[in-house]
Amino acid sequence: MAGILDSLSKISRKDIVMSVRDIKKTFIEGGQPLKVLRGGGFDLYRGEIVALVGQSGSGKSTLLQCVGLLDKPTGGDIFINGAPIDKISEETRTKLRREKIGFVYQKHNLLSDFTALENVVLPMMSNGIDENVACSRAMKLLKMANVAHRASHYPSEMSGGEQQRVAIARAIANNPEILLADEPTGSLDPEHATIVFDLLLELVRKNKMSLLFVTHDMNLAKRADRIITIKNGVVK
């Protein structure tokens, strides 16, 4: 486990942080197999921004769940810095996901009973970071996301765009190597979508993260370094 976690912090720009090979995912619905992912794969490089596009129901979100270690594929391989993920324990998967992978969802998924500051602090404290240190970093992240003035506000007291900016700050709180975003602007109007996406790209590049994001908006996809597609469940 330590080898995977440590090596992720030492890779160079041209190194591959994630590899996906011949990935497959089958669900059972009504007693019948439903093949969502049918093969294919890709490499994600250090500091690279990659857009994942495809029609609705093509398997984009399922792929993100698998590479984010939230679900397991039924076939194929996922490697993080060359290490196969299928052979690690659940404890290691959880630790790797918590420390090295950040998530941004279409809907902010903020905890409604906690303030913006608390929502950003909690992931760091779960990683054993001192509360005072976590609060200090959280305020810096909220300031970077232009929502520091909302630090003491609850999600219900913020606009959709503000909530999503807090969600982005939360996603990068533990300084992940890999950031996964599933339609990060899908619930926003065009104006706020542009603001939020600009922020996401700025923070990713500033922190030298690798970003894989799902989008239906080809204007956003074209701003990525590279575009990969899913068609009929096959990643190309």
C-alpha positions in Angstrom: 0.0 0.0 0.0 2.7 2.5 1.0 4.4 1.9 -2.3 1.4 3.0 -4.3 0.7 6.0 -2.1 4.3 7.2 -2.0 5.1 6.7 -5.6 2.1 8.8 -6.7 3.8 11.8 -5.1 7.1 11.3 -7.0 5.9 10.9 -10.6 6.9 13.4 -13.3 4.7 15.2 -15.9 5.2 12.5 -18.5 4.4 9.6 -16.1 1.1 7.8 -16.2 -0.9 8.2 -13.0 -3.8 5.9 -14.1 -4.1 3.2 -16.7 -7.4 1.4 -17.7 -7.3 -1.7 -19.8 -10.2 -3.7 -21.4 -12.5 -2.5 -18.6 -15.9 -4.2 -18.3 -18.8 -3.8 -16.0 -22.0 -5.9 -16.0 -25.0 -5.3 -13.8 -27.9 -7.7 -13.3 -31.3 -6.3 -13.9 -34.4 -8.5 -13.7 -32.2 -11.5 -13.6 -30.6 -10.6 -16.9 -27.0 -9.2 -17.4 -26.7 -5.6 -18.5 -23.3 -4.9 -20.0 -22.6 -1.2 -19.4 -18.8 -1.2 -20.0 -17.6 -3.5 -22.8 -13.9 -2.9 -23.0 -11.3 -0.4 -24.1 -9.2 1.8 -22.0 -7.0 4.9 -21.7 -4.0 6.4 -19.9 -4.1 9.5 -17.7 -0.9 11.4 -17.4 0.5 13.6 -14.6 -1.0 17.1 -14.8 -3.2 16.2 -17.8 -6.8 17.3 -18.2 -8.9 14.8 -20.1 -12.6 15.0 -21.1 -14.8 11.9 -21.2 -17.7 12.2 -23.6 -20.5 9.9 -24.8 -24.2 9.7 -25.2 -26.4 9.3 -22.1 -26.3 5.8 -20.8 -23.0 5.0 -22.5 -21.3 4.2 -19.2 -19.4 7.4 -18.4 -20.5 7.6 -14.8 -20.0 3.9 -14.3 -16.5 4.2 -15.6 -15.8 7.1 -13.2 -17.1 5.1 -10.3 -14.8 2.2 -11.2 -11.6 4.3 -11.7 -12.5 6.2 -8.6 -12.5 2.9 -6.6 -16.1 3.4 -5.6 -17.1 0.3 -7.5 -15.3 -2.7 -9.0 -15.3 -3.6 -12.7 -16.3 -7.1 -13.6 -13.4 -7.4 -16.0 -10.2 -5.7 -17.2 -7.6 -3.9 -15.1 -7.1 -0.5 -13.5 -3.5 0.6 -12.5 -2.5 3.5 -10.5 1.1 4.4 -11.2 1.6 0.9 -12.5 0.2 -0.9 -9.5 -2.9 -3.1 -10.1 -5.9 -2.1 -8.0 -7.7 -5.4 -8.1 -5.1 -7.0 -5.8 -5.3 -4.5 -2.9 -7.5 -4.9 0.2 -10.6 -2.9 0.9 -8.8 -1.0 3.5 -6.1 0.0 1.1 -8.7 1.0 -1.6 -10.4 3.2 1.0 -7.1 4.9 2.0 -6.0 5.3 -1.6 -9.3 6.9 -2.5 -9.4 9.2 0.5 -5.8 10.4 0.1 -5.1 10.4 -3.6 -8.4 10.8 -5.5 -10.8 13.8 -5.3 -14.4 13.8 -6.6 -16.6 16.6 -7.9 -20.2 15.6 -8.7 -22.9 17.1 -10.8 -24.8 18.1 -7.7 -22.6 19.5 -5.0 -23.4 16.8 -2.4 -22.5 19.1 0.4 -23.5 18.0 3.9 -26.6 20.2 4.7 -26.1 20.4 8.4 -22.5 21.7 8.1 -21.2 25.1 7.0 -19.1 25.6 3.9 -16.0 25.7 6.1 -16.9 22.5 7.9 -17.7 20.7 4.6 -14.1 21.5 3.5 -12.5 20.7 6.9 -14.1 17.3 7.4 -12.2 15.4 4.6 -8.9 16.6 6.0 -9.8 15.7 9.6 -10.7 12.2 8.4 -7.2 12.0 7.1 -5.8 12.8 10.5 -5.0 16.4 9.9 -5.2 18.6 13.0 -8.4 20.6 13.2 -6.7 24.0 13.4 -4.4 23.2 10.4 -7.5 21.9 8.5 -9.5 25.1 9.2 -6.6 27.2 8.0 -6.2 25.3 4.8 -10.0 25.2 4.3 -10.2 29.0 4.5 -7.4 29.4 1.9 -9.2 27.0 -0.4 -12.5 28.9 0.0 -10.7 32.1 -0.7 -9.2 30.6 -3.9 -12.7 29.5 -4.8 -14.0 33.0 -4.2 -16.5 31.8 -1.5 -14.6 32.7 1.7 -17.4 35.1 2.5 -19.7 32.1 2.7 -17.5 30.1 5.2 -20.1 30.2 8.0 -23.1 29.7 5.7 -25.0 26.4 5.2 -25.6 25.0 1.7 -29.2 26.1 1.8 -28.0 29.7 2.2 -25.8 29.6 -0.9 -26.5 29.7 -4.6 -25.9 26.7 -6.8 -22.7 28.1 -8.2 -21.4 28.9 -4.7 -22.3 25.4 -3.5 -20.4 23.9 -6.4 -17.3 26.1 -5.8 -17.4 24.9 -2.2 -17.6 21.3 -3.5 -14.5 21.9 -5.6 -12.6 23.2 -2.6 -13.7 20.1 -0.7 -12.6 17.8 -3.5 -9.0 19.2 -3.5 -8.8 19.6 0.3 -6.5 16.6 0.7 -4.4 17.7 -2.3 -5.3 14.6 -4.5 -3.1 13.5 -7.4 -6.2 12.6 -9.4 -9.4 14.6 -9.6 -12.6 13.0 -11.1 -15.5 15.2 -12.0 -18.9 13.9 -13.2 -20.7 16.7 -15.1 -19.3 19.3 -12.7 -21.4 22.1 -14.3 -24.4 20.1 -15.4 -26.8 21.6 -12.8 -25.8 25.2 -13.4 -26.9 27.8 -15.9 -24.4 28.7 -18.7 -23.0 31.8 -17.0 -22.3 30.1 -13.7 -21.2 26.9 -15.5 -18.4 28.9 -17.1 -17.4 30.5 -13.9 -17.2 27.1 -12.0 -15.4 25.4 -14.9 -12.8 28.2 -15.1 -12.2 27.8 -11.4 -11.9 24.0 -11.7 -9.3 24.2 -14.5 -7.4 27.0 -12.6 -7.1 25.0 -9.4 -6.2 21.8 -11.2 -3.4 23.4 -13.1 -2.2 25.4 -10.1 -2.0 22.2 -8.0 -0.6 20.1 -10.9 -3.4 17.5 -10.6 -4.6 15.1 -13.2 -8.3 15.7 -14.1 -10.7 13.3 -15.8 -14.1 14.9 -16.2 -17.4 13.8 -17.8 -19.3 16.3 -19.8 -22.0 16.6 -22.5 -20.9 20.1 -23.3 -18.4 19.9 -26.2 -17.4 23.5 -25.6 -16.1 22.4 -22.2 -14.6 19.2 -23.6 -12.6 21.1 -26.2 -10.8 23.0 -23.4 -9.3 19.7 -22.2 -5.8 18.5 -23.3 -7.4 15.5 -24.8 -10.9 13.9 -25.3 -11.8 10.2 -24.9 -15.1 8.8 -25.8 -17.4 5.9 -24.8 -19.5 4.4 -27.5 -21.7 1.4 -26.9 -19.8 0.8 -23.7 -16.4 0.8 -25.3 -13.8 3.3 -24.1 -11.9 4.8 -27.0 
